[in-house]
Amino acid sequence: MEIQGKIKKIEETKTFGSNGFRKREVVVTTEEQYPQHILVEFVQDKCDLLNSYQVGQDVKISINIRGREWTNPQGEVKYFNSIQGWRIENLQPAQGNSDIPPVPPMDAFEPADNINDEDHDDLPF
């Protein structure tokens, strides 16, 4: 599954327990008639995927929905859901990407009228 939207908030990575479990949360606001603020958590090595992203970027996040059962001290069974991200992609085009040359206008590919056929011989033999 995927969620698309604009990053509203990115939390710092938090570490839990003696085994070093890591979790980092991001809030994405969907762009639809009734925008939703969706909390997505990235765990363990996936926390580092958020390092190159910032608030305001349009992204697409690939997610898994997780559910678990918990019994409280009073013996009541409760259920919890979480949304875990495993991939994130930037949806905004790169700004000022100098690696890609500009596309010349179409008239650059049309033959020029002022070229004399006798003067324009580009055959290699």
BELQUIJO-V328731 format. One record per residue. N is the residue number from 1. PHI is phi in radians with two decimals (999 if undefined). PSI is psi in whole degrees, -180 to 180 (* if undefined). D_LAST is the distance of its C-alpha to the last C-alpha in Angstrom with 2 decimals. Layout:
n=[N,N]
phi=[PHI,PHI]
psi=[PSI,PSI]
d_last=[D_LAST,D_LAST]
This chain:
n=[1,2,3,4,5,6,7,8,9,10,11,12,13,14,15,16,17,18,19,20,21,22,23,24,25,26,27,28,29,30,31,32,33,34,35,36,37,38,39,40,41,42,43,44,45,46,47,48,49,50,51,52,53,54,55,56,57,58,59,60,61,62,63,64,65,66,67,68,69,70,71,72,73,74,75,76,77,78,79,80,81,82,83,84,85,86,87,88,89,90,91,92,93,94,95,96,97,98,99,100,101,102,103,104,105,106,107,108,109,110,111,112,113,114,115,116,117,118,119,120,121,122,123,124,125]
phi=[999,-2.43,-2.18,-2.07,2.98,-1.83,-1.16,-1.70,-2.73,-2.22,-1.50,-1.31,-1.24,-2.01,-1.97,-2.19,1.21,-1.37,-1.53,1.35,-1.05,-1.98,-2.53,-2.41,-1.97,-2.32,-1.90,-2.03,-1.72,-1.26,-1.96,-2.56,-0.97,-2.09,-0.99,-2.01,-1.78,-1.83,-1.53,-2.12,-1.87,-1.97,-2.11,0.91,-1.21,-1.27,-1.00,-1.20,-1.09,-1.47,-1.03,-1.69,-2.00,-2.50,-0.99,1.75,-1.34,-1.49,-2.38,-2.16,-2.00,-1.47,-2.29,-2.17,-1.70,-2.00,-2.37,-2.54,-1.91,-2.45,-1.85,-1.35,-1.03,-1.48,1.56,-1.41,-1.58,-2.11,-2.16,-2.27,-2.06,-2.50,-1.95,-1.91,-1.54,-2.29,-2.70,-2.42,-2.24,-1.39,-1.70,-1.52,-1.15,-1.10,-1.55,1.08,-1.31,-1.45,-1.27,-1.79,-1.22,-1.16,-1.42,-1.21,-1.14,-1.06,-1.19,-1.24,-1.66,-1.44,-1.17,-1.39,-1.35,-1.64,-1.56,-1.45,-1.06,-1.22,-1.46,-2.00,-2.14,-1.84,-1.27,-1.36,-2.33]
psi=[161,151,134,143,-168,135,124,-36,141,123,163,159,134,142,137,144,176,-16,-2,30,129,143,141,134,146,142,127,131,120,156,89,-178,-43,88,141,144,106,125,124,131,141,134,156,-126,-18,-16,-37,-17,-25,-7,-34,14,156,165,136,-15,143,127,163,124,126,131,161,142,127,146,147,158,140,137,121,171,-23,0,3,136,128,154,139,144,151,155,117,128,146,-8,147,137,141,129,-6,138,150,136,125,41,106,-5,-24,117,151,148,127,154,157,-31,-13,-19,-6,145,141,142,-21,8,126,131,-32,-35,-14,83,105,19,140,-1,*]
d_last=[59.54,58.10,59.51,57.56,58.86,59.16,60.49,63.98,65.16,64.03,66.79,66.69,66.59,70.13,71.27,74.25,76.53,76.52,73.47,71.21,70.31,67.95,67.60,65.81,66.27,64.16,65.34,62.86,63.81,62.45,61.17,63.11,66.05,68.47,66.58,67.71,67.81,66.82,67.57,65.07,65.75,63.28,64.86,64.25,60.59,59.53,61.36,58.42,56.12,57.87,57.12,53.99,55.65,57.98,60.35,58.75,55.59,54.84,54.60,54.66,56.90,57.03,60.70,63.30,66.87,69.50,73.23,76.19,79.90,82.47,86.23,88.08,91.30,93.40,91.77,89.75,86.32,83.57,79.91,77.03,73.40,70.46,66.82,64.54,60.94,58.36,55.11,54.37,51.25,50.53,50.02,49.09,45.45,44.47,45.22,42.52,40.17,37.42,35.40,34.16,31.91,33.02,31.41,29.73,31.29,29.92,29.05,26.39,24.37,24.88,22.34,23.49,24.83,24.08,20.29,19.01,16.11,14.93,15.09,13.53,9.83,8.79,5.62,3.87,0.00]
